[in-house]
Amino acid sequence: MFETFIADLRETLLSQPDRPALITSEEVISFGSLARRVEGILRALDDMPPGLSLIVGHKEPDCIAAMIACAIAGRAFAFADRSTPMDRLEQIASTAAASHILAFGQETLLGGLPVQTLKDLPTRTPQLELGAALSEEGPFYVIFTSGSTGTPKGVPISRGNYMALHRWYTPLLGAVRPEGAHVNHASMAFDMGMFDLWPTLSLGRPVHLLNHANNIMPRNNIRHLTRVDVASPASWASTPSLLQLMCTDPQFTAENLPDLRFFVVGGEMLPGALVQELQTRFPQAQVLNGYGPSEATCATHLYPISVADAGADGAMKIGCAVGENRMQIIDADGEDVPAGEQGELVLSGPQVISHYLPRDHPANAALNQEDGINTYRTGDLARLDVDGNLILLGRIDRQVKLLGNRIELNEIERIAEGYSAVRKAVCLPQKDAADRVTGLQLFVEPLAGATCERDGLFAHMGKHLSAQVLPRDLRIVSAFPVTSNGKLDTRSLLELPTARTPSRGIAASDTGLMAEAVK
């Protein structure tokens, strides 16, 4: 029951006032200090119009306190980072039907909605009185899709959706070094931010909030995580892209982070080479391949990867659905396909949302009910192995057609990453003015100290791909840019300045902050 969860969180805030709760690069906030901030915001909410709170800021403790205050008061919230463009902020406020704004500082904000500045509110002696009855069907929070094309969709997570996740995931996280901290990288506007925050705080454990300014400076993150005056990190959740950036620093090891024993990796396809590197650097840690779209409350699968799994050919296993989640693979006619055959992944269960916002958004066609249970057609291409383990093959919308050949961009990336000198590869289509695919562009990050030779890489890829679908344009990058959610930033990647070189062998250290064309 959600009311029990909130009552337990309230007790945690009140019963251990001296334990650290939030650790930023500037300050350490105890549970007691967090409770006093929450109480101050609860009092201010009494003067706000009823309805959803739009919280605007970054990862300031006051923004976290505002989320907790909304949950205690029984108000839904949506979070928007202060870097959000104004037109998108207007879309979020309108789509979520926000009645007011809780802003950390003096950000440029929308006209017409009442605004409460969080950093100006006094802290108060915490009472943390719970609001009215909190129904499972009521909204907990709303997150928004990237909105890279068209109007961003709102994904309303109900209290019941969250509790279905909480029931199975929080005990799993709780078994990981109870005194240790959890590392958060993702934006609080992203589902993985919520996945980091609520289970961890409910366990009375602190959260390390990584600053996005350090996305391409892993040493700064390591300095933050190894501060001697705060809790040592024990668990971590992020995308593969963020972990690959961290692994470019030789200090990202168990020697410097001895309590880090639990990695949840999700949001993107997971390369086996990354898992092998993590298993080498953190030999006592468990690495779990996570999967779950925002529409299913962030995580429906968590598969512990063995050394044998990491070294196997092909895409990584994701295992069976966990908790109360269910899955099936269907063909174009909606019929189940046999094990080993690929099709579209469909998820069902209490973690799946009932609808998008706005309710008339065309994407709502992917959300349905069968026998009273919510279902979601994910758009992910997948298959089941003989043991019933899920294996993702990529997005259906990442299939492109070139010279009459249907091409899986994910497959090209996996094959390139199978070359001995490659850490990570990204394949993007090149298009003409009519949006027709005219070619493929391959971006490659070499392994540290390795030289990536065009001839060797393409000879390797030619063993698995026909000549017609081999990318012709090869670019070497020193590190792939990531978004505030830790996912690959393809827009920034395409905008990298390009240097041309006659060299046929390029090392990662040669490329600087640009993509190097290899012809």
DAQUI-V521488 format. One record per helix or strand of 2 or more residues. SS is the DSSP state (H for helix, E for strand). FROM is the first residue (numbers start at 0). LEN is the number of residues. If there is no record, write none. Layout:
ss: <SS,SS>
from: <FROM,FROM>
len: <LEN,LEN>
This chain:
ss: <H,E,E,H,E,H,E,H,E,E,H,E,E,H,E,H,E,H,H,E,H,E,H,E,H,E,H,E,E,E,E,H,E,E,E,H,E,E,H,E,E,E,H,H,E,H,E,E,H,E>
from: <1,19,27,30,51,60,76,85,97,113,117,138,153,158,180,190,206,211,217,232,239,261,271,285,293,300,306,316,325,342,355,361,366,372,389,395,398,404,408,421,436,450,453,466,472,489,497,504,507,514>
len: <14,4,3,15,6,13,5,11,6,4,3,6,5,16,4,12,3,3,8,6,7,4,10,6,3,4,5,3,5,6,2,5,4,12,6,3,4,4,9,10,10,3,9,3,5,6,4,3,3,4>
